[in-house]
């Protein structure tokens, strides 16, 4: 007959195991989200997702990065985050050539790094979470072809050198390659300032004849509203405006008819899943952080987590507007 002591020990074991599992997380576990243009509502949404995951897992979330588009400042914030020796870093890469050494240094120091929104594929980050930007560009390109009837000049607003924006542009080019009567007149570098998009739109709206611009395409979130403003002021309602992301102003312009459509992304999901994945990696560390798992057919890590994208126009804009309103409550 087993002793009372053994029975008590056996009875307590499940409780002890439960307490041990609950203690997995701690406020001392710190995870960073690093990006640029943090003043944009897009990034505020991503931060909300990141913080929500931190609350669920009972860990500490820290946000770092400049309010404006400043890759050099982002690098400085990344270096500070690495020096703090966090449990993991989630980063959106404004300039791959500039930030790659910092990402590699973080991994060498034993800090897991995942990229989100904008990738650094040549770095030692473990994997990327975000939009399939080439596919999203193709989705937008198809709508432009439909609206222009396969003919007309287009102008893009972007920040060349930022990986996700360059990939979006490539997606449009893929579609336009089979429609040679659609010409790209310019890819305007707005340099992180939507006012540059407004000024250039006003200038291009004065051009006529073979130089007439039929469509303005915004590859990032901030310029859609300002381009729509310029089009409205000059009463150029025959021009097509394609925006990016589901800012409230953008959705309003779609309802109004000034913006034809926008491409929706899921920054909240990127932030939430990013912290969730970093937490898993921290508690189940791989043998090596520096290994290229993309060429390992038996790796437990993906190469890319696609958070999804969609085209939003008058047919479905109310759905997205309702979701955005509920999220703000």
N, C-alpha and C positions, 0 to 999 in steps of 0.2 A: 504493500500500500504506500503510495507516495507521501512524503512528508508534507505538512501544512506549509512549510517554507517554500517547497518546490511548487505547490499549487498556487500560492500567492505570486510567486515570480512568473509563473506561466500566465496568470490572469493579467498581470501588469504589462506583459510584453507588447501586446497590440497597442496599448495606450502610449507606451514609450516610443513605439515606432511612429505613431501618429504625431506625437509631439516633435519627434526628430524631423519628420517630413515637413511639418508646418514651419520649422525653423530654418528652412532652406534659404529664405530671403531675408534681407536685412536692409535697413536704411543706410548702412555703411557701403552697400553696393551702389556705385554711382555710374550712371550711363549718360553719355553726352550725345546731343544732336548738334551738329555743326553745319552751318549753311550761310548763304548771303541773302541780301534783300529780305531780312527778317521782318521788316515793317509791312510787307505785303500780306493780304488776307490769306493767300495761298499757304504761306509759311506759318501763319497763326493757326491755320487748320491742321497742318502737319504737327505742330507743337502740341495741339490739343490731343491728338491721337497718341503721341509719344508720352504725354503726361498721364493719359488715361491708362495706358499699359503699366506705367510705373506705379500708379495707385493700385491696380489689380495685383501686381506682383510684390507690392510693399517694398519697393526699392526707391532710390533717389534719382530723379531726372534733372539734368542740367542742360541749358540751352546756350549756345555760343555762336557768335557771328555778327557781322555788321548789318545795320538796318538798310544799307544801300548795296549796290552791286560793286563789291570790292574784293576780288580774289586774293590780293595780298593781305588784306585784313583777315580774311578767312583763314589763310595759312597761319597767321600769327595766333589766331584762336585755336586752331588745330594743335599747334605746338604747345600751347598752354594746357590744353586738355590732356595731351600725352604725358606731359610733365606731372600732372596730377595722378597718374597711374590709375585710371578708372577701370571698371569692369568691362567696358566696351564703348566703342564710338560708332555712331551712325552719321554719315556725312554725305551731303550733296556737293558734287564737285563742280565748281565754277570754271576752273581752268585745269585740265588734266596735267599738262606739262609742269605747271607750277605746284600743284598739290600732291602729285605722285610721290616725290621724295618724302614728304611729310607722312603720307599714308604708310609707305614702306617702313619708315622709321618707327612708327607706332607698332606695326606688326612685329618688327625685330625686337621691340621692347616688351613684347608679350601681351600687347593690347589688341583684342579682336576688333577688326574694322569691317563694317558692311557699308556699301554705298547705297544711296537712295536717290530717286528723282533724276540725278545726273551722275553717270558712272565714270569710273577711271579703270577701264578694262585692262590696261597694261600694268596696273599696280598690284600689290599683294593683298588687296582686300579679298575677303572670303567669297562674297557674291554680291549681286545687285538686286535691289528691290525697287520696283517702279513700273513705269509705262514702257511698253514696246514702242519706242518713239518713231522708229521707221514705219511701223504699221500704222501708227496714229497719223503720220504725215501722209501716208497713202490714202487713208480714210478722208482726210481733208482735201487731198488732191482730186479725188473722185468727185467730191461735191463741187469743186471749182470747175472742173471739166463740164459737169452737168449744167451749171448756171451760165457758163460762158458759151455753151454750145461748141466747145472744143477750139475756140478762137479768141485771142485777146492778149493784152499785156498785163503782167502781174508784178507787184512790188511786195517784197517781204520785209518784215520788221523783226530783227533778231539781235543776238549778241554773239557774233562769230567767235568760235573757239570754245564755247561752252558745249560740252559733248551732247547733251540731250537736245539742244536746239539745232545743232548741226545734223543730228540724226533725223530730226523732224523735216528739216529742209531736204535731206536726201530722199525721204519718203515722197515728198511732193515731186521732186525731180524724177523719181522712178515712174510716176504716173504721167508726168508731162512728156517724158521721153517718147511715149507712143502717141502724143498729140503735138506734133511739131508747130502747129499754128498758135500754140500758147507760148508766149515769150516771157522770160524773166528779165525785166528791165533793170532791177536793182535789188540787192539785199542790204537794207539800211541797218547799220550798227547803231542801235539806240543808246548804247553805253549805259544801260541800266536806268535811263531817264525817259519816261513816257512822253515828255514834252518834245523830244526829238522826233518821235513818231508823228505827233501832231503837226509839227512844222514841215516835215517832209511830205505828209499827206496833202497839206495845203498847197505846197509847191507842185506836186504831181497832178493835182486836180486842175491846174491851169493849162496843162499840156493837152494839145488836140492832135488830130490827124493820126499819123502812124505812131506817134509817141503817146497817144491817149492810154491812160491806165484804166483797165476794166475791173481789176480786183486788187484789194489790199489784204494781205495775209499776215496775221500776227502770230509769231511762234512762241510767245510767252504771255503771261497773264496781264501785265500792266498796260499794254498799249491798245487793247481792244476798245476801251471806253474813249480814249483820246482820239483814235482814228475815227470812231463813229461820230464824235463831236465835230471833227473837221468836215466830214462828209455832210453832216446835217447843216452846218453853217453855210456851206456853199450849195446846198440843196441838190447835191449830186446823188439823188436817190437811185439812179441807174447803175451805180457802182456796187460791186459785191464786196462785203467786208466779212472776213472769216477771223474769228477770235480764238483765244485759247483759255481754257479753264472756266469755271462756273462762278466767277465773281458776281455779286448781286447786280452791280451796274451792267455787266455783260448780259445777264439774263434779262434785265429790263430792256436793253437795246434790242434783243431778239424779239421780245414781245412787241416792241415798237416797230420793228421791221428794218431798222437801220443796220443791224448786224444780221447777216444771213444765218450763221450757225457758229457754234464754238465746239472745241474738242474738250470733253470732260476727262479729268484724271481723278485719282483718289489719294490726295495727300494725307488725309486722316489715316487711311489704311496703311500707307507707307510708314508713317510714324509709329503706329501701333504695332504693326508686324515687325518693324525694325527693332524695337526694344525687346519684343517677345523673343525674336531669334537671337539677339545678343545675350539675353538672359540664359537661354538654353545652352549657348556656346560656353558661357562663363562657368556654368555648373557641370558641363560635360565637355571639358577641354579636349581638343584633338591632340594627337601626339605631336603634331607640328602645325603652327599657324602659318608658316612660310611655304608650305607645300602648295603646289598648283592643283587644287582639287577638281578643276574643270576638266582635266585629262585623266581623272580617276573614275572609271566606270562603276566602282563600288563605293564611291564617296557618299557620306550622309548629307552632304551639302549640295544644293542646286547651284546652277550657274546663274540663274535669273528667276526671280519671283515676279510674275506679271500681275500687277494689281488691277489691271483692266482699264479700258477707255471706251468712250462712246461719243457719237456725234449728237449734239443737242441743237434742235431747231424749233420752229413754232409748234411742231407736232408733239413734242415731248417736254417743252421748256417748263410747263407748269409742274411736272413731276420733280424736276430738279430744283425749282424755286421753293416748292413745299419742303423738300428735304433740307435745303439750306436754311430756311426759316426755323424749322424744328431744331436744327443743330445749334442755332444761335440762342435758343430759349434756355 
